[in-house]
């Protein structure tokens, strides 16, 4: 397979954009379908498709922000955390919820299927960034809270949100941050 220098440079320098710095316009449906197709090309052993997408836009984001706020208050979260959770959706131009949806399989363990959903999140994120949009992958308690997942997103008991990928127009280009020291994190095993 030939090398793809432009793709390597993109991956070497890619950078998520803080969700709070994203604004409208957001990608249209055709652009979102392309981003979802990129996400769906992630590793999926057994071709189980142990994930699915919820594209959250417009009034749906307003409704979700209200439901998140109500749930946070019911949980007794401090006011600043309630506001932060509400704003994650109230201010999002567009969000793709990647739902981890493991399937019964004797061949492919559930853990591997959950990791596949994580790979989809990164592929959706990178697809959005490569298409020129600002994007950020967020989870937080909203991705795992059973009552919220059922009431707000109609998820099944075995499902959770692997990530909310917020996508929009970047308003600020943040300075690069310190990156991991790969040498400190790597052991070379030759024998």
C-alpha positions as CSV (number, residue, x, y, z in Angstrom):
1,X,0.0,0.0,0.0
2,X,1.4,3.4,-0.9
3,X,2.1,6.0,1.8
4,X,-0.3,9.0,2.1
5,X,1.9,11.9,3.3
6,X,-1.0,14.3,3.6
7,X,-3.0,11.9,5.7
8,X,0.0,11.2,7.9
9,X,0.6,14.9,8.4
10,X,-3.0,15.4,9.3
11,X,-2.9,12.6,11.9
12,X,0.4,13.9,13.3
13,X,-0.9,17.4,13.8
14,X,-4.7,16.8,14.3
15,X,-6.2,18.7,17.2
16,X,-9.6,18.7,18.7
17,X,-11.3,22.0,19.2
18,X,-12.9,22.8,22.6
19,X,-16.6,22.3,22.3
20,X,-17.3,25.7,24.0
21,X,-15.5,27.4,21.1
22,X,-17.7,25.8,18.4
23,X,-20.5,27.8,16.7
24,X,-22.9,27.7,13.8
25,X,-22.8,26.9,11.0
26,X,-22.7,23.2,11.5
27,X,-22.3,20.6,8.7
28,X,-25.4,20.0,6.6
29,X,-26.9,16.5,6.3
30,X,-24.8,15.5,3.3
31,X,-21.6,16.5,5.1
32,X,-22.8,14.6,8.2
33,X,-23.5,11.5,6.2
34,X,-20.0,11.6,4.8
35,X,-18.6,12.0,8.4
36,X,-20.8,9.0,9.6
37,X,-19.6,6.9,6.7
38,X,-16.0,7.6,7.7
39,X,-16.9,6.6,11.3
40,X,-18.5,3.4,10.1
41,X,-15.3,2.2,8.5
42,X,-13.8,1.6,12.0
43,X,-12.6,-1.9,13.0
44,X,-15.6,-4.1,13.7
45,X,-14.5,-7.7,14.1
46,X,-17.4,-10.1,13.2
47,X,-19.2,-7.2,11.3
48,X,-21.6,-6.9,14.2
49,X,-22.0,-3.1,14.0
50,X,-22.0,-2.8,17.8
51,X,-22.7,0.9,17.7
52,X,-25.1,3.3,16.1
53,X,-25.5,7.1,15.7
54,X,-27.9,9.7,17.0
55,X,-27.5,13.0,15.2
56,X,-28.6,15.8,17.5
57,X,-29.5,19.2,16.0
58,X,-31.6,22.3,16.5
59,X,-34.6,21.8,18.8
60,X,-33.4,18.4,19.9
61,X,-30.3,19.9,21.5
62,X,-32.5,22.5,23.3
63,X,-34.7,19.7,24.6
64,X,-31.8,17.6,25.7
65,X,-30.1,20.5,27.4
66,X,-33.4,21.0,29.5
67,X,-33.5,17.3,30.3
68,X,-29.8,17.2,31.3
69,X,-30.3,20.2,33.5
70,X,-33.4,18.6,35.2
71,X,-31.5,15.3,35.7
72,X,-28.4,17.1,37.1
73,X,-30.6,19.0,39.6
74,X,-32.4,15.8,40.6
75,X,-29.0,14.2,41.3
76,X,-28.1,17.1,43.5
77,X,-25.1,18.3,41.4
78,X,-23.7,21.7,42.3
79,X,-25.0,24.7,40.4
80,X,-21.8,25.1,38.3
81,X,-21.9,21.4,37.2
82,X,-25.6,21.7,36.3
83,X,-24.9,24.8,34.2
84,X,-21.8,23.2,32.5
85,X,-23.8,20.0,31.7
86,X,-26.7,22.1,30.3
87,X,-24.4,24.2,28.2
88,X,-22.7,21.3,26.6
89,X,-25.9,20.7,24.7
90,X,-27.5,24.1,24.7
91,X,-24.5,25.7,23.0
92,X,-23.6,22.8,20.6
93,X,-24.1,23.6,16.9
94,X,-24.5,19.8,16.2
95,X,-23.6,16.6,18.1
96,X,-23.3,13.0,17.0
97,X,-23.9,10.6,19.9
98,X,-22.1,7.4,19.2
99,X,-24.1,4.7,21.0
100,X,-22.2,1.6,22.1
101,X,-24.7,-1.2,21.3
102,X,-23.0,-4.6,21.9
103,X,-24.5,-7.6,20.3
104,X,-24.7,-11.2,21.6
105,X,-21.8,-13.1,20.1
106,X,-19.8,-16.2,21.0
107,X,-17.0,-15.0,18.8
108,X,-16.6,-11.3,19.6
109,X,-16.3,-10.4,23.4
110,X,-18.4,-7.4,24.6
111,X,-15.2,-5.5,25.5
112,X,-14.0,-5.7,21.9
113,X,-17.3,-4.4,20.7
114,X,-17.1,-1.5,23.2
115,X,-13.6,-0.7,22.0
116,X,-15.0,-0.7,18.4
117,X,-17.5,2.0,19.5
118,X,-14.5,4.1,20.8
119,X,-12.8,3.6,17.5
120,X,-15.9,4.9,15.8
121,X,-15.8,8.0,18.0
122,X,-12.2,8.8,17.0
123,X,-13.0,8.2,13.3
124,X,-16.0,10.5,13.4
125,X,-13.9,13.1,15.2
126,X,-11.1,12.9,12.7
127,X,-13.5,12.8,9.8
128,X,-15.1,16.1,11.0
129,X,-11.7,17.7,11.5
130,X,-10.4,16.5,8.1
131,X,-13.5,18.0,6.5
132,X,-12.5,21.3,7.9
133,X,-14.9,21.5,10.9
134,X,-14.1,22.1,14.5
135,X,-14.9,19.0,16.6
136,X,-14.6,17.6,20.1
137,X,-15.3,14.3,21.7
138,X,-17.1,14.6,25.1
139,X,-18.5,12.0,27.5
140,X,-19.2,13.0,31.1
141,X,-21.8,11.6,33.4
142,X,-24.5,12.3,30.8
143,X,-23.0,9.4,28.7
144,X,-23.6,6.8,31.5
145,X,-26.5,7.9,33.6
146,X,-29.2,5.2,33.1
147,X,-32.3,7.3,33.7
148,X,-31.0,10.0,31.4
149,X,-30.0,7.5,28.7
150,X,-33.4,5.9,28.8
151,X,-35.6,9.1,29.1
152,X,-33.6,11.4,26.9
153,X,-32.1,9.1,24.3
154,X,-34.3,6.0,24.5
155,X,-31.3,3.7,24.8
156,X,-31.6,0.0,25.6
157,X,-30.4,-1.3,29.0
158,X,-27.2,-2.7,27.4
159,X,-26.4,0.6,25.6
160,X,-24.5,3.7,26.6
161,X,-23.0,6.7,24.9
162,X,-19.4,6.1,23.9
163,X,-19.1,9.7,23.0
164,X,-20.8,12.9,22.0
165,X,-18.9,14.4,19.0
166,X,-19.7,18.1,18.9
167,X,-19.1,19.6,15.5
168,X,-19.3,23.1,14.2
169,X,-17.4,26.1,13.0
170,X,-14.3,26.8,15.1
171,X,-14.1,30.3,16.5
172,X,-10.8,30.0,18.3
173,X,-7.7,28.0,17.3
174,X,-6.2,26.9,20.6
175,X,-2.5,26.7,21.2
176,X,-1.1,23.2,21.0
177,X,-0.7,21.4,24.2
178,X,2.0,19.2,25.7
179,X,1.9,15.8,24.0
180,X,2.7,12.4,25.7
181,X,6.3,11.3,25.7
182,X,6.0,8.2,23.6
183,X,9.4,6.9,24.7
184,X,8.3,6.9,28.3
185,X,5.2,5.0,27.5
186,X,6.8,2.4,25.2
187,X,8.5,-0.9,26.0
188,X,10.1,-2.6,23.0
189,X,9.8,-6.4,23.2
190,X,12.1,-8.1,20.7
191,X,12.4,-11.6,22.1
